[in-house]
Amino acid sequence: MARATDTAYDAVRRMILSGEAAAGSRLGEAELAETLGLSRTPVREALQRLGADGLVEVLPHRGARVVQWTRRDLEEIFELRSLLEPYAAARAARMAPGQDVLADLLGQCDAMEDAVAADDLTRVAQLNALFHAAVIDASRNRRLPAMLTSVMHAPLIVGTFRRYGAAEMARSMNHHRELVAALAARDPAWAESVMRAHIRAAAANLTLSTDGTEEER
């Protein structure tokens, strides 16, 4: 049963993060079970786990739905990211990541840019998440990944990259490469500055494009 629950969890989480399951959309147990070829029990358990992650709302007697993020939610999320991720980047620079880590980050930059060229925004979002996770790991602070888990998901749900024009996308890709350069230079102040600019630029783009979203749930 545990393996079936993990399968359901991974599949539904991927649907949410890719935008296949849109914000506010209903997640029916029976429909998901049929789609995934599983019984309803592991699907129900997976939805409960996703609820604990902050990706799904499980409503009593009404089933589950993908969380609908308000403008206020997004502002709070990006405020937290603006505090934690620049710290992680600065700490990663101080920890002097090895050549293998830097090479992996540059490889992810290459792959992201290839995905942008192919207009595969789902792949861009996946690689972006891996890139940010790798920077956080390079900080060697064991508590940061858990602290950032809930706030790293939300921007993907509302389709950050789907809202970018060519200039915003190019800026985001350039930020990634500049951050790797700052890490390679072992310059905490530079790394912190680049990451803060990266997060704030994403926040400005996303919150401006959700002006019509209701303020409270």
ChimeraX commands (.cxc) that place a marker at each C-alpha (Angstrom):
marker #1 position 0.00,0.00,0.00 radius 0.5
marker #1 position 2.84,2.38,0.81 radius 0.5
marker #1 position 4.24,2.03,-2.70 radius 0.5
marker #1 position 0.81,2.68,-4.26 radius 0.5
marker #1 position 0.38,5.77,-2.10 radius 0.5
marker #1 position 3.82,7.03,-3.16 radius 0.5
marker #1 position 2.89,6.43,-6.81 radius 0.5
marker #1 position -0.35,8.39,-6.42 radius 0.5
marker #1 position 1.38,11.17,-4.49 radius 0.5
marker #1 position 4.12,11.60,-7.11 radius 0.5
marker #1 position 1.65,11.54,-10.00 radius 0.5
marker #1 position -0.82,14.04,-8.56 radius 0.5
marker #1 position 1.96,16.32,-7.30 radius 0.5
marker #1 position 3.45,16.34,-10.82 radius 0.5
marker #1 position 0.02,17.21,-12.27 radius 0.5
marker #1 position -0.27,20.16,-9.90 radius 0.5
marker #1 position 3.24,21.52,-10.33 radius 0.5
marker #1 position 3.09,21.25,-14.11 radius 0.5
marker #1 position -0.21,23.12,-14.27 radius 0.5
marker #1 position -2.06,20.11,-15.71 radius 0.5
marker #1 position -4.30,20.31,-12.65 radius 0.5
marker #1 position -5.13,24.01,-12.47 radius 0.5
marker #1 position -5.44,26.06,-9.30 radius 0.5
marker #1 position -8.91,25.62,-7.84 radius 0.5
marker #1 position -9.69,22.49,-9.87 radius 0.5
marker #1 position -11.38,19.52,-8.22 radius 0.5
marker #1 position -9.37,16.36,-7.56 radius 0.5
marker #1 position -11.86,13.52,-7.51 radius 0.5
marker #1 position -10.70,10.31,-5.83 radius 0.5
marker #1 position -12.60,8.05,-8.22 radius 0.5
marker #1 position -11.40,9.85,-11.35 radius 0.5
marker #1 position -7.77,9.92,-10.17 radius 0.5
marker #1 position -7.90,6.26,-9.16 radius 0.5
marker #1 position -9.15,5.32,-12.63 radius 0.5
marker #1 position -6.57,7.52,-14.38 radius 0.5
marker #1 position -3.70,6.12,-12.31 radius 0.5
marker #1 position -4.90,2.52,-12.29 radius 0.5
marker #1 position -5.05,2.41,-8.51 radius 0.5
marker #1 position -7.68,1.88,-5.83 radius 0.5
marker #1 position -9.20,4.86,-4.05 radius 0.5
marker #1 position -7.42,4.25,-0.74 radius 0.5
marker #1 position -3.87,5.17,-1.87 radius 0.5
marker #1 position -5.29,8.13,-3.79 radius 0.5
marker #1 position -7.07,9.35,-0.65 radius 0.5
marker #1 position -3.85,8.99,1.38 radius 0.5
marker #1 position -1.87,10.81,-1.32 radius 0.5
marker #1 position -4.33,13.72,-1.29 radius 0.5
marker #1 position -3.99,13.96,2.49 radius 0.5
marker #1 position -0.20,14.13,2.12 radius 0.5
marker #1 position -0.53,16.81,-0.55 radius 0.5
marker #1 position -2.82,18.69,1.82 radius 0.5
marker #1 position -0.09,18.61,4.47 radius 0.5
marker #1 position 2.33,19.96,1.81 radius 0.5
marker #1 position 0.03,22.91,1.18 radius 0.5
marker #1 position -0.73,21.92,-2.42 radius 0.5
marker #1 position -4.27,20.61,-1.92 radius 0.5
marker #1 position -7.28,21.62,0.14 radius 0.5
marker #1 position -9.20,18.64,1.50 radius 0.5
marker #1 position -12.72,19.90,2.21 radius 0.5
marker #1 position -15.04,17.95,4.55 radius 0.5
marker #1 position -17.79,16.18,2.57 radius 0.5
marker #1 position -16.71,18.02,-0.60 radius 0.5
marker #1 position -13.54,16.25,-1.65 radius 0.5
marker #1 position -10.22,17.83,-2.58 radius 0.5
marker #1 position -9.13,20.64,-4.86 radius 0.5
marker #1 position -5.88,22.26,-5.91 radius 0.5
marker #1 position -5.11,25.24,-3.69 radius 0.5
marker #1 position -6.11,28.59,-5.19 radius 0.5
marker #1 position -3.47,31.15,-4.29 radius 0.5
marker #1 position -4.53,34.74,-3.64 radius 0.5
marker #1 position -2.40,37.82,-4.19 radius 0.5
marker #1 position -1.87,38.02,-0.42 radius 0.5
marker #1 position -0.69,34.38,-0.35 radius 0.5
marker #1 position 1.83,35.09,-3.09 radius 0.5
marker #1 position 3.15,38.22,-1.38 radius 0.5
marker #1 position 3.68,36.28,1.86 radius 0.5
marker #1 position 5.34,33.38,0.04 radius 0.5
marker #1 position 7.75,35.59,-1.86 radius 0.5
marker #1 position 8.52,37.60,1.27 radius 0.5
marker #1 position 9.66,34.38,2.93 radius 0.5
marker #1 position 11.63,33.30,-0.13 radius 0.5
marker #1 position 13.29,36.73,-0.28 radius 0.5
marker #1 position 14.54,36.20,3.26 radius 0.5
marker #1 position 15.57,32.55,3.11 radius 0.5
marker #1 position 16.94,31.95,-0.39 radius 0.5
marker #1 position 19.41,34.88,-0.46 radius 0.5
marker #1 position 20.70,33.62,2.89 radius 0.5
marker #1 position 21.05,30.13,1.39 radius 0.5
marker #1 position 22.93,31.51,-1.63 radius 0.5
marker #1 position 25.31,33.54,0.55 radius 0.5
marker #1 position 25.97,30.56,2.80 radius 0.5
marker #1 position 26.55,28.33,-0.24 radius 0.5
marker #1 position 29.19,30.77,-1.48 radius 0.5
marker #1 position 30.89,30.72,1.92 radius 0.5
marker #1 position 30.88,26.91,1.87 radius 0.5
marker #1 position 32.88,27.04,-1.40 radius 0.5
marker #1 position 31.00,24.49,-3.53 radius 0.5
marker #1 position 33.22,22.06,-5.42 radius 0.5
marker #1 position 33.70,21.91,-9.16 radius 0.5
marker #1 position 31.26,19.01,-9.41 radius 0.5
marker #1 position 28.48,21.10,-7.85 radius 0.5
marker #1 position 29.24,24.07,-10.07 radius 0.5
marker #1 position 29.33,21.85,-13.15 radius 0.5
marker #1 position 25.94,20.38,-12.23 radius 0.5
marker #1 position 24.46,23.85,-11.79 radius 0.5
marker #1 position 25.82,24.97,-15.17 radius 0.5
marker #1 position 24.40,21.82,-16.72 radius 0.5
marker #1 position 21.01,22.70,-15.30 radius 0.5
marker #1 position 21.36,26.21,-16.76 radius 0.5
marker #1 position 22.07,24.69,-20.19 radius 0.5
marker #1 position 19.12,22.33,-19.89 radius 0.5
marker #1 position 16.77,25.14,-18.80 radius 0.5
marker #1 position 17.78,27.30,-21.74 radius 0.5
marker #1 position 17.25,24.37,-24.11 radius 0.5
marker #1 position 13.80,23.87,-22.61 radius 0.5
marker #1 position 13.02,27.57,-23.05 radius 0.5
marker #1 position 14.05,27.34,-26.72 radius 0.5
marker #1 position 11.76,24.31,-27.11 radius 0.5
marker #1 position 8.92,26.19,-25.37 radius 0.5
marker #1 position 8.68,23.33,-22.85 radius 0.5
marker #1 position 7.67,25.37,-19.83 radius 0.5
marker #1 position 6.85,22.33,-17.72 radius 0.5
marker #1 position 10.44,21.18,-18.14 radius 0.5
marker #1 position 11.72,24.70,-17.40 radius 0.5
marker #1 position 9.80,24.71,-14.12 radius 0.5
marker #1 position 11.09,21.26,-13.16 radius 0.5
marker #1 position 14.69,22.21,-13.86 radius 0.5
marker #1 position 14.27,25.53,-12.07 radius 0.5
marker #1 position 13.12,23.68,-8.95 radius 0.5
marker #1 position 16.15,21.37,-9.17 radius 0.5
marker #1 position 18.48,24.35,-9.57 radius 0.5
marker #1 position 17.12,26.14,-6.52 radius 0.5
marker #1 position 17.18,22.93,-4.49 radius 0.5
marker #1 position 20.83,22.38,-5.45 radius 0.5
marker #1 position 21.77,25.88,-4.27 radius 0.5
marker #1 position 19.96,25.27,-0.99 radius 0.5
marker #1 position 21.75,21.93,-0.59 radius 0.5
marker #1 position 25.08,23.66,-1.25 radius 0.5
marker #1 position 24.41,25.90,1.75 radius 0.5
marker #1 position 24.88,22.82,3.97 radius 0.5
marker #1 position 22.18,24.02,6.32 radius 0.5
marker #1 position 20.13,20.93,7.11 radius 0.5
marker #1 position 17.05,22.90,8.21 radius 0.5
marker #1 position 16.65,25.08,5.14 radius 0.5
marker #1 position 15.18,22.45,2.77 radius 0.5
marker #1 position 12.32,21.67,5.15 radius 0.5
marker #1 position 11.70,25.38,5.80 radius 0.5
marker #1 position 11.49,26.16,2.09 radius 0.5
marker #1 position 9.45,23.15,0.94 radius 0.5
marker #1 position 6.00,24.71,1.28 radius 0.5
marker #1 position 6.93,28.07,-0.24 radius 0.5
marker #1 position 8.87,26.60,-3.16 radius 0.5
marker #1 position 5.77,24.87,-4.56 radius 0.5
marker #1 position 3.30,27.71,-4.83 radius 0.5
marker #1 position 4.83,29.75,-7.66 radius 0.5
marker #1 position 4.85,26.67,-9.88 radius 0.5
marker #1 position 1.15,26.08,-9.31 radius 0.5
marker #1 position 0.18,29.46,-10.67 radius 0.5
marker #1 position 2.49,28.96,-13.61 radius 0.5
marker #1 position 5.27,31.47,-13.04 radius 0.5
marker #1 position 7.00,30.74,-16.32 radius 0.5
marker #1 position 3.74,30.78,-18.26 radius 0.5
marker #1 position 3.40,34.45,-17.32 radius 0.5
marker #1 position 6.88,35.44,-18.49 radius 0.5
marker #1 position 7.52,37.30,-21.70 radius 0.5
marker #1 position 10.79,36.92,-23.58 radius 0.5
marker #1 position 12.54,39.66,-21.57 radius 0.5
marker #1 position 11.49,38.24,-18.20 radius 0.5
marker #1 position 12.52,34.74,-19.22 radius 0.5
marker #1 position 15.94,35.91,-20.42 radius 0.5
marker #1 position 16.46,37.82,-17.18 radius 0.5
marker #1 position 15.62,34.74,-15.12 radius 0.5
marker #1 position 18.03,32.55,-17.09 radius 0.5
marker #1 position 20.78,35.18,-16.78 radius 0.5
marker #1 position 20.24,35.35,-13.02 radius 0.5
marker #1 position 20.89,31.62,-12.80 radius 0.5
marker #1 position 24.20,31.91,-14.62 radius 0.5
marker #1 position 25.28,34.95,-12.62 radius 0.5
marker #1 position 24.49,33.10,-9.40 radius 0.5
marker #1 position 26.74,30.22,-10.46 radius 0.5
marker #1 position 29.49,32.75,-11.19 radius 0.5
marker #1 position 29.06,34.24,-7.70 radius 0.5
marker #1 position 29.28,30.79,-6.13 radius 0.5
marker #1 position 32.38,29.99,-8.16 radius 0.5
marker #1 position 33.92,33.28,-6.97 radius 0.5
marker #1 position 33.04,32.36,-3.37 radius 0.5
marker #1 position 31.48,35.81,-2.96 radius 0.5
marker #1 position 28.60,35.65,-0.44 radius 0.5
marker #1 position 27.50,39.27,-0.96 radius 0.5
marker #1 position 27.28,38.82,-4.73 radius 0.5
marker #1 position 25.42,35.52,-4.45 radius 0.5
marker #1 position 22.96,36.98,-1.94 radius 0.5
marker #1 position 22.33,40.03,-4.13 radius 0.5
marker #1 position 21.70,37.99,-7.28 radius 0.5
marker #1 position 19.32,35.61,-5.54 radius 0.5
marker #1 position 17.38,38.46,-3.94 radius 0.5
marker #1 position 17.01,40.21,-7.31 radius 0.5
marker #1 position 15.94,36.91,-8.89 radius 0.5
marker #1 position 13.22,36.28,-6.32 radius 0.5
marker #1 position 11.96,39.87,-6.26 radius 0.5
marker #1 position 11.74,40.01,-10.05 radius 0.5
marker #1 position 9.65,36.83,-10.07 radius 0.5
marker #1 position 7.47,38.23,-7.28 radius 0.5
marker #1 position 6.84,41.48,-9.15 radius 0.5
marker #1 position 5.86,39.65,-12.32 radius 0.5
marker #1 position 3.60,37.16,-10.59 radius 0.5
marker #1 position 1.77,39.50,-8.23 radius 0.5
marker #1 position 1.19,42.09,-10.96 radius 0.5
marker #1 position -0.39,39.42,-13.15 radius 0.5
marker #1 position -2.76,38.28,-10.37 radius 0.5
marker #1 position -4.31,41.68,-9.58 radius 0.5
marker #1 position -7.77,40.31,-10.20 radius 0.5
marker #1 position -7.41,37.46,-7.73 radius 0.5
marker #1 position -9.50,37.70,-4.59 radius 0.5
marker #1 position -7.59,38.84,-1.54 radius 0.5
marker #1 position -8.88,36.28,0.96 radius 0.5
marker #1 position -10.14,32.71,0.80 radius 0.5
marker link #1:1,2 radius 0.2
marker link #1:2,3 radius 0.2
marker link #1:3,4 radius 0.2
marker link #1:4,5 radius 0.2
marker link #1:5,6 radius 0.2
marker link #1:6,7 radius 0.2
marker link #1:7,8 radius 0.2
marker link #1:8,9 radius 0.2
marker link #1:9,10 radius 0.2
marker link #1:10,11 radius 0.2
marker link #1:11,12 radius 0.2
marker link #1:12,13 radius 0.2
marker link #1:13,14 radius 0.2
marker link #1:14,15 radius 0.2
marker link #1:15,16 radius 0.2
marker link #1:16,17 radius 0.2
marker link #1:17,18 radius 0.2
marker link #1:18,19 radius 0.2
marker link #1:19,20 radius 0.2
marker link #1:20,21 radius 0.2
marker link #1:21,22 radius 0.2
marker link #1:22,23 radius 0.2
marker link #1:23,24 radius 0.2
marker link #1:24,25 radius 0.2
marker link #1:25,26 radius 0.2
marker link #1:26,27 radius 0.2
marker link #1:27,28 radius 0.2
marker link #1:28,29 radius 0.2
marker link #1:29,30 radius 0.2
marker link #1:30,31 radius 0.2
marker link #1:31,32 radius 0.2
marker link #1:32,33 radius 0.2
marker link #1:33,34 radius 0.2
marker link #1:34,35 radius 0.2
marker link #1:35,36 radius 0.2
marker link #1:36,37 radius 0.2
marker link #1:37,38 radius 0.2
marker link #1:38,39 radius 0.2
marker link #1:39,40 radius 0.2
marker link #1:40,41 radius 0.2
marker link #1:41,42 radius 0.2
marker link #1:42,43 radius 0.2
marker link #1:43,44 radius 0.2
marker link #1:44,45 radius 0.2
marker link #1:45,46 radius 0.2
marker link #1:46,47 radius 0.2
marker link #1:47,48 radius 0.2
marker link #1:48,49 radius 0.2
marker link #1:49,50 radius 0.2
marker link #1:50,51 radius 0.2
marker link #1:51,52 radius 0.2
marker link #1:52,53 radius 0.2
marker link #1:53,54 radius 0.2
marker link #1:54,55 radius 0.2
marker link #1:55,56 radius 0.2
marker link #1:56,57 radius 0.2
marker link #1:57,58 radius 0.2
marker link #1:58,59 radius 0.2
marker link #1:59,60 radius 0.2
marker link #1:60,61 radius 0.2
marker link #1:61,62 radius 0.2
marker link #1:62,63 radius 0.2
marker link #1:63,64 radius 0.2
marker link #1:64,65 radius 0.2
marker link #1:65,66 radius 0.2
marker link #1:66,67 radius 0.2
marker link #1:67,68 radius 0.2
marker link #1:68,69 radius 0.2
marker link #1:69,70 radius 0.2
marker link #1:70,71 radius 0.2
marker link #1:71,72 radius 0.2
marker link #1:72,73 radius 0.2
marker link #1:73,74 radius 0.2
marker link #1:74,75 radius 0.2
marker link #1:75,76 radius 0.2
marker link #1:76,77 radius 0.2
marker link #1:77,78 radius 0.2
marker link #1:78,79 radius 0.2
marker link #1:79,80 radius 0.2
marker link #1:80,81 radius 0.2
marker link #1:81,82 radius 0.2
marker link #1:82,83 radius 0.2
marker link #1:83,84 radius 0.2
marker link #1:84,85 radius 0.2
marker link #1:85,86 radius 0.2
marker link #1:86,87 radius 0.2
marker link #1:87,88 radius 0.2
marker link #1:88,89 radius 0.2
marker link #1:89,90 radius 0.2
marker link #1:90,91 radius 0.2
marker link #1:91,92 radius 0.2
marker link #1:92,93 radius 0.2
marker link #1:93,94 radius 0.2
marker link #1:94,95 radius 0.2
marker link #1:95,96 radius 0.2
marker link #1:96,97 radius 0.2
marker link #1:97,98 radius 0.2
marker link #1:98,99 radius 0.2
marker link #1:99,100 radius 0.2
marker link #1:100,101 radius 0.2
marker link #1:101,102 radius 0.2
marker link #1:102,103 radius 0.2
marker link #1:103,104 radius 0.2
marker link #1:104,105 radius 0.2
marker link #1:105,106 radius 0.2
marker link #1:106,107 radius 0.2
marker link #1:107,108 radius 0.2
marker link #1:108,109 radius 0.2
marker link #1:109,110 radius 0.2
marker link #1:110,111 radius 0.2
marker link #1:111,112 radius 0.2
marker link #1:112,113 radius 0.2
marker link #1:113,114 radius 0.2
marker link #1:114,115 radius 0.2
marker link #1:115,116 radius 0.2
marker link #1:116,117 radius 0.2
marker link #1:117,118 radius 0.2
marker link #1:118,119 radius 0.2
marker link #1:119,120 radius 0.2
marker link #1:120,121 radius 0.2
marker link #1:121,122 radius 0.2
marker link #1:122,123 radius 0.2
marker link #1:123,124 radius 0.2
marker link #1:124,125 radius 0.2
marker link #1:125,126 radius 0.2
marker link #1:126,127 radius 0.2
marker link #1:127,128 radius 0.2
marker link #1:128,129 radius 0.2
marker link #1:129,130 radius 0.2
marker link #1:130,131 radius 0.2
marker link #1:131,132 radius 0.2
marker link #1:132,133 radius 0.2
marker link #1:133,134 radius 0.2
marker link #1:134,135 radius 0.2
marker link #1:135,136 radius 0.2
marker link #1:136,137 radius 0.2
marker link #1:137,138 radius 0.2
marker link #1:138,139 radius 0.2
marker link #1:139,140 radius 0.2
marker link #1:140,141 radius 0.2
marker link #1:141,142 radius 0.2
marker link #1:142,143 radius 0.2
marker link #1:143,144 radius 0.2
marker link #1:144,145 radius 0.2
marker link #1:145,146 radius 0.2
marker link #1:146,147 radius 0.2
marker link #1:147,148 radius 0.2
marker link #1:148,149 radius 0.2
marker link #1:149,150 radius 0.2
marker link #1:150,151 radius 0.2
marker link #1:151,152 radius 0.2
marker link #1:152,153 radius 0.2
marker link #1:153,154 radius 0.2
marker link #1:154,155 radius 0.2
marker link #1:155,156 radius 0.2
marker link #1:156,157 radius 0.2
marker link #1:157,158 radius 0.2
marker link #1:158,159 radius 0.2
marker link #1:159,160 radius 0.2
marker link #1:160,161 radius 0.2
marker link #1:161,162 radius 0.2
marker link #1:162,163 radius 0.2
marker link #1:163,164 radius 0.2
marker link #1:164,165 radius 0.2
marker link #1:165,166 radius 0.2
marker link #1:166,167 radius 0.2
marker link #1:167,168 radius 0.2
marker link #1:168,169 radius 0.2
marker link #1:169,170 radius 0.2
marker link #1:170,171 radius 0.2
marker link #1:171,172 radius 0.2
marker link #1:172,173 radius 0.2
marker link #1:173,174 radius 0.2
marker link #1:174,175 radius 0.2
marker link #1:175,176 radius 0.2
marker link #1:176,177 radius 0.2
marker link #1:177,178 radius 0.2
marker link #1:178,179 radius 0.2
marker link #1:179,180 radius 0.2
marker link #1:180,181 radius 0.2
marker link #1:181,182 radius 0.2
marker link #1:182,183 radius 0.2
marker link #1:183,184 radius 0.2
marker link #1:184,185 radius 0.2
marker link #1:185,186 radius 0.2
marker link #1:186,187 radius 0.2
marker link #1:187,188 radius 0.2
marker link #1:188,189 radius 0.2
marker link #1:189,190 radius 0.2
marker link #1:190,191 radius 0.2
marker link #1:191,192 radius 0.2
marker link #1:192,193 radius 0.2
marker link #1:193,194 radius 0.2
marker link #1:194,195 radius 0.2
marker link #1:195,196 radius 0.2
marker link #1:196,197 radius 0.2
marker link #1:197,198 radius 0.2
marker link #1:198,199 radius 0.2
marker link #1:199,200 radius 0.2
marker link #1:200,201 radius 0.2
marker link #1:201,202 radius 0.2
marker link #1:202,203 radius 0.2
marker link #1:203,204 radius 0.2
marker link #1:204,205 radius 0.2
marker link #1:205,206 radius 0.2
marker link #1:206,207 radius 0.2
marker link #1:207,208 radius 0.2
marker link #1:208,209 radius 0.2
marker link #1:209,210 radius 0.2
marker link #1:210,211 radius 0.2
marker link #1:211,212 radius 0.2
marker link #1:212,213 radius 0.2
marker link #1:213,214 radius 0.2
marker link #1:214,215 radius 0.2
marker link #1:215,216 radius 0.2
marker link #1:216,217 radius 0.2
view
